[in-house]
Amino acid sequence: MPEKNMNNFLRAIQELRSVPIPDYEERVEDICRDLDDEAMEEGSWPAEFFGQVLTLLRDSRFLSVRTSWHVLRFIKNNWKLVSTVEAAELKNVLVDGYDRFGDWMGPFLASEILGEFYPNGDTLSILKKMSKAARVPARELIPHGIETLARTTQDELLRGLAVQALELLLKDDSEAIRKEAAISLRKVGQKPESGGMAL
């Protein structure tokens, strides 16, 4: 990769770390859009770049910014560039920061990435734990992650376990979670059983 293009990636990360600067929320969105274009054009990024993205996603100050979720969308759009080692690290970062985003799109995308790119029993177990432990409103997005896993996996047994997990959420204390679980069950082709809840 030419040095100029490498510097573009690293300069973008440096600017994303500049919390706060004037119009920072808008700049995050613009920077991530530029990074998307750069990654598409180059088909790669510098070796040290993704590690710095992970460092950014560990920063509570950054996560609390309303537009921080655009970094997750950038990662999702460029998943083919994420190495196996980077993906393993990202999974832990997503779980740790799940309910610390400043906008609901953060946990929405985090749960979707977990379900789509890590469709295995470990991820399902993590999502089930998060459905009890995560803070509201992020907790309400967990059914979306379980639904995504159920729709992605080729393992019928795992799919069945994911459906069971959604059915259990129909009995959650939170009306919002019960509603989301019912919506997710319909999307995976399972009709929610009547549990006395208003949908």
C-alpha positions, -999 to 999 in steps of 0.1 A, spaced: 0 0 0 14 34 -10 26 54 21 2 83 12 -28 60 14 -15 43 46 -12 77 62 -49 85 53 -60 55 75 -38 65 104 -47 102 101 -84 93 102 -78 73 134 -59 102 150 -88 125 142 -114 101 156 -94 101 188 -97 139 190 -127 139 214 -139 166 217 -134 189 188 -159 213 172 -186 195 152 -170 162 164 -202 141 160 -206 151 124 -169 146 117 -171 110 130 -197 102 103 -177 119 76 -144 102 86 -160 68 85 -175 75 51 -141 85 38 -125 53 54 -152 32 36 -142 47 3 -105 43 10 -109 7 20 -130 -1 -10 -105 16 -33 -74 0 -17 -88 -34 -8 -67 -34 23 -56 -13 53 -23 -9 71 -13 -37 95 -15 -15 126 -48 2 116 -73 -23 130 -56 -25 164 -61 12 166 -97 8 157 -101 -16 186 -84 8 210 -109 34 199 -138 10 206 -124 4 241 -126 41 249 -158 49 268 -154 86 259 -156 78 222 -184 52 226 -205 78 244 -205 100 213 -238 98 195 -223 89 161 -197 64 173 -217 35 158 -205 46 123 -172 28 132 -192 -5 136 -209 1 102 -175 7 86 -162 -26 101 -193 -45 90 -191 -31 54 -154 -42 52 -156 -75 70 -136 -93 43 -106 -73 54 -108 -84 90 -83 -112 99 -92 -142 120 -71 -128 149 -87 -93 146 -122 -108 145 -115 -127 178 -103 -95 195 -133 -75 181 -157 -100 196 -145 -93 231 -145 -56 224 -181 -56 212 -192 -75 242 -174 -53 267 -186 -21 251 -221 -33 241 -242 -10 264 -219 20 264 -227 35 230 -243 69 229 -270 59 204 -291 28 200 -276 21 166 -244 10 185 -258 -20 203 -280 -27 173 -250 -31 150 -229 -48 177 -256 -75 182 -260 -79 144 -222 -83 139 -221 -109 168 -250 -129 153 -239 -126 116 -201 -131 119 -199 -153 150 -228 -177 146 -218 -203 172 -228 -217 206 -204 -194 224 -219 -163 209 -254 -175 217 -244 -181 253 -229 -146 255 -261 -130 240 -282 -149 265 -261 -136 294 -262 -101 279 -300 -103 277 -301 -103 315 -270 -81 323 -269 -54 297 -283 -19 305 -314 -6 290 -320 4 262 -291 -17 248 -306 -48 264 -337 -44 241 -315 -51 210 -303 -85 222 -332 -103 204 -320 -88 171 -286 -104 177 -301 -138 185 -324 -135 155 -295 -127 132 -276 -157 146 -306 -180 139 -309 -167 104 -272 -170 97 -262 -204 111 -263 -235 90 -264 -256 122 -301 -266 127 -295 -276 163 -280 -241 171 -308 -225 152 -333 -243 174 -314 -232 205 -315 -196 193 -353 -199 187 -357 -213 223 -337 -183 236 -360 -159 219 -391 -178 232 -377 -174 267 -374 -137 262 -412 -136 255 -414 -140 293 -389 -112 302 -399 -86 327 -394 -59 301 -423 -53 278 -399 -38 252 -378 -70 252 -409 -92 249 -420 -72 219 -386 -73 203 -384 -111 209 -418 -116 193 -408 -96 162 -376 -116 159 -394 -149 162 -417 -139 133 -386 -130 112 -371 -165 118 -404 -180 108 -416 -190 143 -450 -178 154 -448 -165 190 -471 -184 214 -496 -163 232 -483 -152 265 -507 -126 275 -487 -97 261 -498 -69 239 -480 -68 205 
